[in-house]
Amino acid sequence: MTNYLVTGGAGFIGSNLVDELIKRGYNVITIDNFDDYYSEDYKLKNLNPKAKLYKGDITNYEFLKVVFDENKIDGVFHLAAKAGVRASVEKPGEYFNANVVGTANLLKLCSERKIKVVFASSSSVYGEVEYIPTDENHPKNPISPYALSKLHAEQLCEFYMNQYDFPVAWTRFYTVYGPRGRPDMAIAKFTKAVLKGEPIEIYGNGEQLRDFTYVSDIVQGLTKVMQLGARGCFNLGTSQKVSVNDLVKYIEEIANRKANVIYTDKKEGDVSRTMADITKARELVGYNPEYTIQSGIKEYMSWFVKNSD
Ligand SMILES: NC(=O)c1ccc[n+]([C@@H]2O[C@H](COP(=O)([O-])OP(=O)(O)OC[C@H]3O[C@@H](n4cnc5c(N)ncnc54)[C@H](O)[C@@H]3O)[C@@H](O)[C@H]2O)c1
């Protein structure tokens, strides 16, 4: 029986991954500290009862060691992190602690046991890009503490992989959305606002481009990378460019309601465009995103309607 450890398993993407791994018949162990970035109640609802949960912090090496000593682990999906770009501007120390120190702790334990690791990094490591679609070799110019912490964590991945010769992959996600989506992210906020008749706040002029990626496509990419024991860096996006204004238009069309949009100042740390070149993941691991922005929003909205109070 294969046992996978998912860090951040109570979070948005982690919980979707856990559900899929359990559906495929794997044993799943999760670690999460129920970080207060958004509500614990929300995260508790994400938990799959078939996964074995360790509540604790990845910055605590002794805690992590107990998890590794008590379980036979065949692969680690490392998703635990402080995830908000804008909040990282206010609390950079907390971001570096969770995202860099926590990653170093995990990599040490995995390198000693030669356990495969797939790490959740971010397209934000590229910063303001020189070209789109952006491939993995594009220069890295982070413009937020969050993005820099992810870049440092990637460097740790590369260091441990080379130094101890075991499979480590770092995957760069592009604005992920879907069921249980983080309440601070645009699609979750906009969908809720349109359906409840509340105003939508857009930071900047709304012409910023995002490569929105449906969560089950990310789960597909992560599991493929893990199964092949792939090494190195992979962009996991959809390779589509959608402006924030377009996003609102699609939400309006699908909800069949008009949005009340308020434009406010651009936020520090936000980049003006992202769009992934996913050729490498397609060719080396068979990654094949299935959702367009329209089909993804449709699916997300029907989940939201069923699950909102
Ligand atoms: N959502 C996106 O668009 C996106 C884009 C790029 C990268 N990512 C990365 O994907 C991963 C998952 O993101 P998400 O959107 O599901 O965020 P999330 O906040 O829902 O999930 C992260 C989980 O990690 C947990 N966590 C935080 N610090 C921890 C610590 N020190 N010890 C143990 N657990 C801790 C949190 O409680 C949370 O449940 C993160 O690494 C994030 O940086 C997400």
The ligand as a MOL file (V3000), in Angstrom:
LIG
                    3D

  0  0  0     0  0            999 V3000
M  V30 BEGIN CTAB
M  V30 COUNTS 44 48 0 0 0
M  V30 BEGIN ATOM
M  V30 1 N -3.9990 29.0490 -4.4210 0
M  V30 2 C -3.1400 29.4760 -5.3370 0
M  V30 3 O -3.5320 30.1330 -6.3200 0
M  V30 4 C -1.6820 29.1670 -5.2360 0
M  V30 5 C -0.8190 29.6540 -6.2420 0
M  V30 6 C 0.5390 29.3790 -6.1630 0
M  V30 7 C 1.0270 28.5900 -5.1400 0
M  V30 8 N 0.1760 28.1110 -4.1860 0 CHG=1
M  V30 9 C 0.7410 27.2900 -3.1100 0
M  V30 10 O -0.0440 26.1050 -2.9580 0
M  V30 11 C -0.0580 25.7120 -1.6030 0
M  V30 12 C -1.4950 25.5590 -1.1170 0
M  V30 13 O -2.1490 26.8240 -1.2250 0
M  V30 14 P -3.6810 27.0420 -0.8900 0
M  V30 15 O -4.2030 28.0550 -1.8190 0
M  V30 16 O -4.3560 25.7150 -0.7750 0 CHG=-1
M  V30 17 O -3.5510 27.7570 0.5450 0
M  V30 18 P -4.2000 27.3910 1.9570 0
M  V30 19 O -3.8370 28.5180 2.8560 0
M  V30 20 O -5.6350 27.0390 1.7820 0
M  V30 21 O -3.4120 26.0810 2.3760 0
M  V30 22 C -2.1970 26.0800 3.0550 0
M  V30 23 C -2.3740 25.2180 4.2990 0
M  V30 24 O -1.1070 25.1790 4.9790 0
M  V30 25 C -1.3430 25.2970 6.3710 0
M  V30 26 N -0.1310 25.8560 6.9910 0
M  V30 27 C 0.3370 27.1290 6.9080 0
M  V30 28 N 1.4710 27.2580 7.6040 0
M  V30 29 C 1.7200 26.0300 8.1520 0
M  V30 30 C 2.7340 25.5450 9.0020 0
M  V30 31 N 3.7270 26.3410 9.4260 0
M  V30 32 N 2.7010 24.2500 9.4060 0
M  V30 33 C 1.6760 23.4400 8.9910 0
M  V30 34 N 0.6850 23.8510 8.1860 0
M  V30 35 C 0.7040 25.1370 7.7690 0
M  V30 36 C -2.5540 26.2140 6.4860 0
M  V30 37 O -3.2380 26.0500 7.7290 0
M  V30 38 C -3.3850 25.7990 5.2890 0
M  V30 39 O -4.3570 24.8110 5.6340 0
M  V30 40 C 0.7370 26.7680 -0.8340 0
M  V30 41 O 2.0600 26.3040 -0.6970 0
M  V30 42 C 0.6940 27.9660 -1.7540 0
M  V30 43 O 1.7910 28.8290 -1.5420 0
M  V30 44 C -1.1600 28.3950 -4.1990 0
M  V30 END ATOM
M  V30 BEGIN BOND
M  V30 1 1 1 2
M  V30 2 2 2 3
M  V30 3 1 2 4
M  V30 4 1 4 5
M  V30 5 2 4 44
M  V30 6 2 5 6
M  V30 7 1 6 7
M  V30 8 2 7 8
M  V30 9 1 8 9
M  V30 10 1 8 44
M  V30 11 1 9 10
M  V30 12 1 9 42
M  V30 13 1 10 11
M  V30 14 1 11 12
M  V30 15 1 11 40
M  V30 16 1 12 13
M  V30 17 1 13 14
M  V30 18 2 14 15
M  V30 19 1 14 16
M  V30 20 1 14 17
M  V30 21 1 17 18
M  V30 22 2 18 19
M  V30 23 1 18 20
M  V30 24 1 18 21
M  V30 25 1 21 22
M  V30 26 1 22 23
M  V30 27 1 23 24
M  V30 28 1 23 38
M  V30 29 1 24 25
M  V30 30 1 25 26
M  V30 31 1 25 36
M  V30 32 1 26 27
M  V30 33 1 26 35
M  V30 34 2 27 28
M  V30 35 1 28 29
M  V30 36 1 29 30
M  V30 37 2 29 35
M  V30 38 1 30 31
M  V30 39 2 30 32
M  V30 40 1 32 33
M  V30 41 2 33 34
M  V30 42 1 34 35
M  V30 43 1 36 37
M  V30 44 1 36 38
M  V30 45 1 38 39
M  V30 46 1 40 41
M  V30 47 1 40 42
M  V30 48 1 42 43
M  V30 END BOND
M  V30 END CTAB
M  END
